[in-house]
Amino acid sequence: MGHEGEGAYAVTNDSGDKALYLFQQEDDATRYAGLLEADESTTLSVVEIDDGLAVETCKKNKYKYVIITPDDIVFPPQDYDNIQDDSVA
């Protein structure tokens, strides 16, 4: 599988801080991507990454992240969604 757009989805809060969403379950990530695609004119691909590497990369680059567990319910924000063009790694 290719790297498509080489980006990552991040949510931006009122303060302008961005946080990368890391889903534990592929099904949850796929559903979230579908919600984003319904509101955006872009197609997103869900990719599996090593969780430890993702967290360490975020910490190393001082990038905020949120681990979305199967018990969490998340919806794309209307005003603060941001599809990153730059790679997190």
DSSP file (Angstrom, degrees, kcal/mol; ACC not computed):
  #  RESIDUE AA STRUCTURE BP1 BP2  ACC     N-H-->O    O-->H-N    N-H-->O    O-->H-N    TCO  KAPPA ALPHA  PHI   PSI    X-CA   Y-CA   Z-CA
    1    1 A M              0   0    0      0, 0.0    46,-0.0     0, 0.0     0, 0.0   0.000 360.0 360.0 360.0 138.1    0.0    0.0    0.0
    2    2 A G        -     0   0    0      1,-0.1     3,-0.1     3,-0.0     4,-0.0  -0.104 360.0-111.1 -79.2-177.9    1.3    3.5   -0.9
    3    3 A H    >   -     0   0    0      1,-0.3     3,-3.1     2,-0.0     4,-0.2   0.246  42.9-165.1 -99.7  12.0    1.5    6.4    1.4
    4    4 A E  T 3  S-     0   0    0      1,-0.3    -1,-0.3     2,-0.1    40,-0.1  -0.089  72.6  -4.6  40.7-120.7   -1.2    8.3   -0.6
    5    5 A G  T 3  S-     0   0    0     -3,-0.1    -1,-0.3     2,-0.1     3,-0.1   0.475  87.7-131.5 -82.0  -1.9   -1.1   12.0    0.5
    6    6 A E    <   +     0   0    0     -3,-3.1     2,-0.2     1,-0.2    -2,-0.1   0.742  67.0 117.7  60.2  25.1    1.6   11.4    3.1
    7    7 A G        -     0   0    0     -4,-0.2     2,-0.3    80,-0.1    -1,-0.2  -0.555  53.7-140.2-115.0-179.0   -0.5   13.4    5.7
    8    8 A A        -     0   0    0     78,-0.4    76,-2.0    76,-0.4     2,-0.5  -0.978  22.6-113.5-139.6 151.3   -2.2   12.8    9.0
    9    9 A Y  E     +A   83   0A   0     -2,-0.3    12,-1.3    74,-0.2     2,-0.4  -0.744  38.2 174.8 -89.4 129.6   -5.5   14.0   10.4
   10   10 A A  E     -AB  82  20A   0     72,-2.1    72,-1.4    -2,-0.5     2,-0.4  -0.978  24.7-135.2-133.1 147.7   -5.2   16.3   13.3
   11   11 A V  E     -AB  81  19A   0      8,-2.5     8,-2.3    -2,-0.4     2,-0.5  -0.844  16.2-148.4-101.1 137.9   -7.8   18.3   15.3
   12   12 A T  E     - B   0  18A   0     68,-3.0     6,-0.2    -2,-0.4     2,-0.1  -0.913  11.9-152.1-108.0 130.4   -7.2   21.9   16.1
   13   13 A N    >   -     0   0    0      4,-2.5     3,-1.9    -2,-0.5    -1,-0.0  -0.266  38.8 -85.3 -91.5-177.2   -8.6   23.3   19.3
   14   14 A D  T 3  S+     0   0    0      1,-0.3    -1,-0.1     2,-0.1    -2,-0.0   0.775 128.0  55.1 -58.8 -28.3   -9.7   26.9   20.2
   15   15 A S  T 3  S-     0   0    0      2,-0.1    -1,-0.3     1,-0.0     3,-0.1   0.500 119.2-108.6 -84.7  -4.1   -6.1   27.8   21.2
   16   16 A G  S <  S+     0   0    0     -3,-1.9     2,-0.3     1,-0.3    -2,-0.1   0.496  71.3 143.4  89.4   3.3   -4.7   26.6   17.8
   17   17 A D        -     0   0    0     -5,-0.0    -4,-2.5     1,-0.0     2,-0.4  -0.590  39.4-146.2 -77.5 137.7   -3.1   23.5   19.2
   18   18 A K  E     -B   12   0A   0     -2,-0.3    46,-0.7    -6,-0.2     2,-0.4  -0.838  12.6-168.8-105.6 142.9   -3.2   20.5   16.9
   19   19 A A  E     -Bc  11  64A   0     -8,-2.3    -8,-2.5    -2,-0.4     2,-0.4  -0.998  18.1-132.8-133.6 131.0   -3.6   16.9   18.2
   20   20 A L  E     -Bc  10  65A   0     44,-2.6    46,-2.9    -2,-0.4     2,-0.5  -0.648  20.5-132.8 -80.8 132.5   -3.1   13.7   16.1
   21   21 A Y  E     - c   0  66A   0    -12,-1.3     2,-0.5    -2,-0.4   -12,-0.2  -0.776  20.1-171.1 -88.4 126.4   -5.8   11.1   16.6
   22   22 A L  E     - c   0  67A   0     44,-3.1    46,-2.9    -2,-0.5     2,-0.4  -0.953   9.8-156.3-118.3 108.7   -4.5    7.6   17.1
   23   23 A F  E     - c   0  68A   0     -2,-0.5    46,-0.2    44,-0.2    44,-0.1  -0.679  12.5-156.6 -88.4 135.6   -7.3    5.0   16.9
   24   24 A Q  S    S+     0   0    0     44,-2.6     2,-0.5    -2,-0.4    -1,-0.1   0.817  82.5  52.9 -76.1 -31.4   -6.8    1.6   18.7
   25   25 A Q  S  > S-     0   0    0     43,-0.4     4,-1.9     1,-0.1     3,-0.2  -0.905  71.2-147.0-112.2 131.5   -9.4   -0.1   16.4
   26   26 A E  H  > S+     0   0    0     -2,-0.5     4,-2.7     1,-0.2     5,-0.2   0.885 100.4  57.6 -60.4 -40.2   -9.3    0.0   12.6
   27   27 A D  H  > S+     0   0    0      1,-0.2     4,-2.3     2,-0.2    -1,-0.2   0.896 106.5  48.8 -58.8 -41.0  -13.1   -0.1   12.5
   28   28 A D  H  > S+     0   0    0      2,-0.2     4,-2.3     1,-0.2    -1,-0.2   0.908 112.1  48.3 -65.6 -41.8  -13.3    3.1   14.6
   29   29 A A  H  X S+     0   0    0     -4,-1.9     4,-2.5     2,-0.2    -2,-0.2   0.895 111.1  51.0 -64.9 -39.7  -10.8    4.8   12.4
   30   30 A T  H  X S+     0   0    0     -4,-2.7     4,-2.0     2,-0.2    -2,-0.2   0.910 110.8  48.0 -65.6 -42.9  -12.6    3.7    9.2
   31   31 A R  H  X S+     0   0    0     -4,-2.3     4,-2.0     2,-0.2    -2,-0.2   0.915 112.3  49.4 -62.8 -43.1  -15.9    5.1   10.6
   32   32 A Y  H  X S+     0   0    0     -4,-2.3     4,-2.2     1,-0.2    -2,-0.2   0.918 109.6  51.4 -63.2 -43.5  -14.3    8.4   11.6
   33   33 A A  H  X S+     0   0    0     -4,-2.5     4,-2.7     1,-0.2    -1,-0.2   0.888 107.7  53.8 -60.4 -38.8  -12.7    8.7    8.1
   34   34 A G  H  X S+     0   0    0     -4,-2.0     4,-1.6     2,-0.2    -1,-0.2   0.893 107.2  50.3 -63.1 -40.0  -16.1    8.1    6.6
   35   35 A L  H  X S+     0   0    0     -4,-2.0     4,-1.0     2,-0.2    -2,-0.2   0.904 111.9  48.4 -63.6 -40.8  -17.6   10.9    8.6
   36   36 A L  H >X S+     0   0    0     -4,-2.2     4,-2.0     1,-0.2     3,-0.7   0.918 108.9  52.6 -64.1 -43.5  -14.8   13.2    7.5
   37   37 A E  H 3< S+     0   0    0     -4,-2.7    -1,-0.2     1,-0.3    -2,-0.2   0.818 102.8  59.1 -63.9 -30.2  -15.3   12.3    3.9
   38   38 A A  H 3< S+     0   0    0     -4,-1.6    -1,-0.3     1,-0.2    -2,-0.2   0.819 116.0  34.1 -67.4 -29.8  -19.0   13.1    4.1
   39   39 A D  H << S+     0   0    0     -4,-1.0     2,-0.2    -3,-0.7    -2,-0.2   0.646 118.6  54.4 -97.9 -18.6  -18.1   16.7    5.1
   40   40 A E  S  < S-     0   0    0     -4,-2.0     0, 0.0     2,-0.2     0, 0.0  -0.662  75.9-128.8-112.7 166.2  -14.9   17.1    3.0
   41   41 A S  S    S+     0   0    0     -2,-0.2     2,-0.3     2,-0.1    -4,-0.1   0.048  80.8  94.1-100.7  25.6  -14.1   16.7   -0.6
   42   42 A T        -     0   0    0     -6,-0.2     2,-0.5    -5,-0.1    -2,-0.2  -0.844  69.4-132.2-118.5 153.5  -11.2   14.5    0.1
   43   43 A T        -     0   0    0     -2,-0.3     2,-0.3     2,-0.0    -9,-0.1  -0.909  24.4-158.2-104.2 129.5  -10.7   10.7    0.3
   44   44 A L        -     0   0    0     -2,-0.5     2,-0.4   -11,-0.2    -7,-0.0  -0.802   4.8-149.2-108.6 149.2   -8.9    9.4    3.4
   45   45 A S        -     0   0    0     -2,-0.3     2,-0.5   -42,-0.1   -40,-0.0  -0.957  11.8-138.1-115.9 134.8   -7.1    6.2    3.8
   46   46 A V        -     0   0    0     -2,-0.4     2,-0.4   -20,-0.0   -16,-0.0  -0.807  26.4-173.6 -89.9 127.5   -6.8    4.4    7.2
   47   47 A V        -     0   0    0     -2,-0.5     2,-0.4   -44,-0.0   -44,-0.0  -0.949  22.4-124.9-124.3 144.5   -3.3    3.0    7.7
   48   48 A E        +     0   0    0     -2,-0.4     2,-0.3     2,-0.0    -2,-0.0  -0.718  33.0 177.7 -86.7 133.7   -2.0    0.8   10.5
   49   49 A I        -     0   0    0     -2,-0.4     2,-0.4     0, 0.0     3,-0.0  -0.928  40.7 -91.7-131.6 158.1    1.1    2.1   12.3
   50   50 A D     >  -     0   0    0     -2,-0.3     4,-2.4     1,-0.2     5,-0.2  -0.574  34.1-146.5 -69.1 121.7    3.1    0.8   15.2
   51   51 A D  H  > S+     0   0    0     -2,-0.4     4,-2.4     1,-0.2     5,-0.2   0.890  95.5  49.8 -62.8 -41.7    1.5    2.4   18.3
   52   52 A G  H  > S+     0   0    0      1,-0.2     4,-2.5     2,-0.2    -1,-0.2   0.910 112.3  47.8 -62.4 -42.1    4.8    2.7   20.2
   53   53 A L  H  > S+     0   0    0      2,-0.2     4,-2.5     1,-0.2    -2,-0.2   0.892 110.9  51.7 -65.7 -40.2    6.5    4.3   17.3
   54   54 A A  H  X S+     0   0    0     -4,-2.4     4,-2.3     2,-0.2    -2,-0.2   0.933 112.6  44.7 -62.9 -46.0    3.6    6.8   16.7
   55   55 A V  H  X S+     0   0    0     -4,-2.4     4,-2.7     2,-0.2    -2,-0.2   0.930 114.5  48.4 -65.5 -45.5    3.6    7.9   20.4
   56   56 A E  H  X S+     0   0    0     -4,-2.5     4,-2.8    -5,-0.2    -1,-0.2   0.888 110.9  51.4 -62.5 -38.7    7.4    8.2   20.5
   57   57 A T  H  X S+     0   0    0     -4,-2.5     4,-2.1     2,-0.2    -1,-0.2   0.915 111.0  48.0 -64.6 -42.9    7.4   10.2   17.2
   58   58 A C  H  <>S+     0   0    0     -4,-2.3     5,-3.3     2,-0.2     4,-0.3   0.934 114.1  46.4 -61.9 -45.9    4.8   12.6   18.6
   59   59 A K  H ><5S+     0   0    0     -4,-2.7     3,-1.2     3,-0.2    -2,-0.2   0.921 111.6  51.4 -62.6 -44.1    6.7   13.0   21.9
   60   60 A K  H 3<5S+     0   0    0     -4,-2.8    -1,-0.2     1,-0.3    -2,-0.2   0.876 116.4  40.0 -60.7 -38.9   10.0   13.6   20.0
   61   61 A N  T 3<5S-     0   0    0     -4,-2.1    -1,-0.3    -5,-0.2    -2,-0.2   0.302 111.4-119.5 -94.8   9.0    8.5   16.2   17.8
   62   62 A K  T < 5 +     0   0    0     -3,-1.2     2,-0.5    -4,-0.3    -3,-0.2   0.892  61.8 151.9  53.6  43.6    6.4   17.8   20.7
   63   63 A Y      < -     0   0    0     -5,-3.3    -1,-0.2    -6,-0.2    -2,-0.1  -0.898  44.5-124.4-106.3 131.9    3.2   17.0   18.8
   64   64 A K  E     -c   19   0A   0    -46,-0.7   -44,-2.6    -2,-0.5     2,-0.3  -0.415  31.9-177.0 -74.4 150.5    0.1   16.4   20.8
   65   65 A Y  E     -c   20   0A   0    -46,-0.3     2,-0.4    -2,-0.1   -44,-0.2  -0.977  18.9-150.3-146.1 157.6   -1.8   13.2   20.3
   66   66 A V  E     -c   21   0A   0    -46,-2.9   -44,-3.1    -2,-0.3     2,-0.7  -0.996  13.3-143.7-131.3 125.4   -5.0   11.5   21.5
   67   67 A I  E     -c   22   0A   0     -2,-0.4     2,-0.7   -46,-0.2   -44,-0.2  -0.816  15.8-151.9 -90.4 118.2   -5.4    7.8   21.7
   68   68 A I  E     -c   23   0A   0    -46,-2.9   -44,-2.6    -2,-0.7   -43,-0.4  -0.818  13.7-163.2 -94.9 113.7   -9.0    6.9   20.8
   69   69 A T    >   -     0   0    0     -2,-0.7     3,-1.7   -46,-0.2   -46,-0.0  -0.434  36.0-102.3 -89.8 167.2  -10.1    3.7   22.6
   70   70 A P  T 3  S+     0   0    0      0, 0.0    -1,-0.1     0, 0.0    -2,-0.0   0.733 122.6  58.3 -60.4 -21.0  -13.1    1.5   21.6
   71   71 A D  T 3  S+     0   0    0      2,-0.0     2,-0.2     0, 0.0    -3,-0.0   0.592  90.3  92.0 -84.0 -11.2  -15.0    3.1   24.5
   72   72 A D    <   -     0   0    0     -3,-1.7     2,-0.5     2,-0.0    -4,-0.0  -0.551  61.1-154.0 -85.8 148.5  -14.5    6.6   23.2
   73   73 A I        +     0   0    0     -2,-0.2     2,-0.4     2,-0.0    -2,-0.0  -0.986  20.5 175.2-120.3 120.0  -17.0    8.4   20.9
   74   74 A V        -     0   0    0     -2,-0.5    -2,-0.0    -6,-0.0    -6,-0.0  -0.972  12.8-170.6-128.9 142.4  -15.6   11.1   18.6
   75   75 A F        -     0   0    0     -2,-0.4   -43,-0.1   -40,-0.0     3,-0.1  -0.959  38.5 -97.6-124.7 145.2  -17.1   13.2   15.9
   76   76 A P        -     0   0    0      0, 0.0     2,-0.1     0, 0.0     5,-0.1  -0.418  44.4-117.1 -61.5 132.3  -15.3   15.4   13.5
   77   77 A P        -     0   0    0      0, 0.0     4,-0.3     0, 0.0   -65,-0.0  -0.415  13.4-140.8 -69.5 147.4  -15.4   19.0   14.8
   78   78 A Q  S    S+     0   0    0      1,-0.1     3,-0.1     2,-0.1     0, 0.0   0.868  94.3  25.3 -76.4 -37.4  -17.2   21.4   12.5
   79   79 A D  S    S+     0   0    0      1,-0.1    -1,-0.1   -67,-0.1     0, 0.0   0.619 122.9  44.4-105.5 -14.2  -14.9   24.4   12.9
   80   80 A Y  S    S+     0   0    0      2,-0.0   -68,-3.0   -69,-0.0     2,-0.2   0.118  70.4 126.9-125.9  23.2  -11.5   23.0   13.9
   81   81 A D  E     -A   11   0A   0     -4,-0.3     2,-0.3   -70,-0.2   -70,-0.2  -0.585  32.0-178.7 -82.9 149.3  -10.8   20.0   11.7
   82   82 A N  E     -A   10   0A   0    -72,-1.4   -72,-2.1    -2,-0.2     2,-0.8  -0.923  21.8-152.8-152.1 116.3   -7.5   20.1    9.8
   83   83 A I  E     -A    9   0A   0     -2,-0.3   -74,-0.2   -74,-0.2     2,-0.1  -0.836  29.7-134.0 -92.7 113.3   -6.0   17.6    7.4
   84   84 A Q        -     0   0    0    -76,-2.0   -76,-0.4    -2,-0.8     4,-0.1  -0.387  17.4-164.6 -69.4 138.4   -2.3   18.0    7.7
   85   85 A D  S    S+     0   0    0    -78,-0.2     2,-0.3    -2,-0.1    -1,-0.1   0.589  71.8  75.3 -92.9 -14.6   -0.2   18.2    4.5
   86   86 A D  S    S-     0   0    0    -78,-0.1   -78,-0.4     1,-0.0     2,-0.2  -0.687  86.7-111.3-100.8 153.2    3.0   17.5    6.4
   87   87 A S        -     0   0    0     -2,-0.3   -80,-0.1   -80,-0.1    -2,-0.1  -0.536  10.5-147.2 -80.6 145.2    4.2   14.2    7.7
   88   88 A V              0   0    0     -2,-0.2    -1,-0.1     1,-0.2   -27,-0.1   0.813 360.0 360.0 -78.3 -32.4    4.3   13.7   11.5
   89   89 A A              0   0    0     -3,-0.0    -1,-0.2   -28,-0.0    -2,-0.0   0.479 360.0 360.0 -73.6 360.0    7.3   11.3   11.2
